Amino acid sequence: MKIADPTQTTLVNEVKLMLEALPFDGARVLELGCGKAEKTRTLAETGRVAEILALEVDQIQHAKNLQITDLPNVRFAHGGAEAIPAEDNSFDIVIMFKSLHHVPVEHMDTALSEIARVLKPGGLAWISEPVFAGELNEIMRLFHDEKIVREAAFAAVCRAVEDGCLSLKEERFFNTRSQFDSFDQFDARMIRVTHSNHSLSPDLYRAVQEKFAAHLAPAGATFLNPQRVDLLQKPAGN
């Protein structure tokens, strides 16, 4: 296992990649850290899955998710990966988009154990994490440096595989694209988010704005972001 592959430059839509790679037909799915439920909706509207339990730890966003009433095969619940409110062996697939590094470091091992607990034997976990690299990352690290927590998340995955509670079925590296029409949009999407308390001083805010402006063109600012997916599987005998 490796944390990054700088030689990989393939650009993909990760949701499309996941839909093609995983056996969703008739599956019971757990989504950890569903955020605004955009991926939840995409998956639910394919008509392929039997049920989705979508967990979100941010109380503000969870309250908004509860207002969604047009996804009858989705149940929203408040909770984190380190304490999944579900029975043992109850899901065919667990998906976790860029949220393992948001789990407190001291609870990351527990989160992987919980994922193994709720997966059915032979079930799959799609653990997607951003690689600490790229031009957008260089802007973000000015006010939100995630190097340590991303490394800790990768180490937790490695320990889960070494311990045997999950096996590594495949590791994938690719790029995704982020696009912002303006700095105001970047501000709304990346700084003024409800799940993190980014309190920037005026000087730091100006520094972020200036670094972003270097990438701004008439059509906005586009960034390619390196990603890693660890596709894990619960051993059939567990």
C-alpha positions, 0 to 999 in steps of 0.5 A: 500500500502507498499513500500517493502515486505522483505518476498517476494523472488520469482525470475521472468523475469519482462517483461515476467510477464508483458506480461502475466499480461496485456491485450496487444492484440490490445492495444495502449501503452505508454512507459515512459522512454524507455531507449535503447528500449529493452523492447519496441522491445520485446513488439513490436515483440510480434505482439500483440499491435497496436501501441507503443509511446516510450518516452525517456528524455535522448537526447543522447539515444533518438537520438540512438533510432531514428536510429531504423527502423525495428519496424513499430508499434513504434514511438519514441519521446523525452519527460518526464512523467511530460509532455506527448505529447499525447491527453487525453484518448488515451492509453489503457496501460502505462508502466514505468519501474524503471523510476518514481524515475528519474522524478524530485521530484517536478514533480512526482505528475504531472507525475501521473496526466499526466498518468491518463490524457492520459489513456483511462477510465479503462486503466492500468498503470504498474509502476515498481520501484526498492526497496531500498534493496539488495546487488547490491543496497549496491554497487550503493548507494556508488555513487548513493544513491536513497533512497530519490527519491525512497521513493518520487516516492512511496509517489507520487503513494500513493497520486495519489491513495488517490486523486482518479485519479488512483486506485490500482488494484494490488501491486506485489513484486518479485526479478529480476536478474542482471548479470555482467561478470566483473567489466568493464561491471558493469562500462559500464552499471551502472557508465558510463551511459548517463542519469546520470552524475556519476563523481567518485573520484579515491578513490570512484571508487576504493571503488566501485570496491572493493565492487563489487569484493567481489561478483565476481566469475569465472562466473561473479557477480550475484545479486538478486534485489527486485522490486515492481509493482503498477498496477494502473487503471484509473476509468471507469467514468473519 
